[in-house]
Amino acid sequence: MDLLLLFKAAIMGIVEGITEFLPISSTGHLILASELMNFWTKEKSDVFVIAIQMGAIAAVIYEYWGKLWGAATGLFTGEKKGRHLGISIIVASIPIIIVGLTFGQTVKDLLFNDITVAMGLIIGGLIIWWVEKNPPKVNAVEVDNISIKEAAYIGLIQILSLIPGTSRSGATIIGAMMLGVSRKAATEFSFFLGIPVIIGAGLLDLYQSYDVFTTTQDWAVLATGIIVSFISALILIRVLVAYVAKRDFMVFAWYRIASGLLILLFALTGWRLW
């Protein structure tokens, strides 16, 4: 068993757990971390980057089990609040599922690179900066208050997250805020939207690329990444919810812009820090 490879997988899991629910692009950071550590072959690394996100989303299910169970059962029992949330999650998930199944592999083949990540980070950072400087009027304080129409718009915005560097969390959180959803409600709704999208994408990628992992060690590396991402994501979720209750996302805007410019500089000049 290659212990160094397992160690690198654990680091990738930490990166995923920390970045998945922050508006800074987990996929972009994982791609860059993979290149920085020379982690695995590109073919295996690309599958790993998608699959370990299931560990982070499992943390959401664990943390919000009660509310999610209420949303699921509400679809059948008719309990008003749970049914409304369940329908909202379904409506918001449909666009990216359709587009992802249709163009997901094409996006993966063409856009998983430094330049795309850099541009996604910079443009997303500028949008966050603008929204925080021009906050819209809040009309949905809690996640249960998000209307079906608003959920549909958030779902359309989520399609942008297929582009590496854009950030699924960033697109859905900031998109929801632009529609008048409170920062806390937007953050929680973004958590919930990740469940069908990330689990679906992870399972589909594993199914389509199952022959990439040919040894017991390959699966051990993947399992390590998933477990570590679950633990680190669980911690991050609790910290982030407390953070957004008191602070804005401006720090993430500046982080995105600065890191995007740095990545763009290295990509265009051929310089490397490693």
NORKAUR-V128241 format. One line per field, one symbol per residue. ss: DSSP state (A for helix, B for strand, O for the rest). A space follows every 10 residues. Layout:
BEGIN
ss=???
END
This chain:
BEGIN
ss=OOAAAAAAAA AAAAAAAAAO OOOOOAAAAA AAAAAAAOOO OAAAAAAAAA AOAAAAAAAA AAAOAAAAAA AAAAAAAOOA AAAAAAAAAA AAAAAAAAAA AAAAAAAAAA AOOAAAAAAA AAAAAAAAAA AAAOOOOOOB OOAAAOOAAA AAAAAAAAAA AAOOOOOAAA AAAAAAAAOO BOAAAAAAAA AAAAAAAAAA AAAAAAAAOA AAOOOAAAAA AAAAAAAAAA AAAAAAAAAA AAAAOOOOOA AAAAAAAAAA AAAAAAAAAO OOOO
END
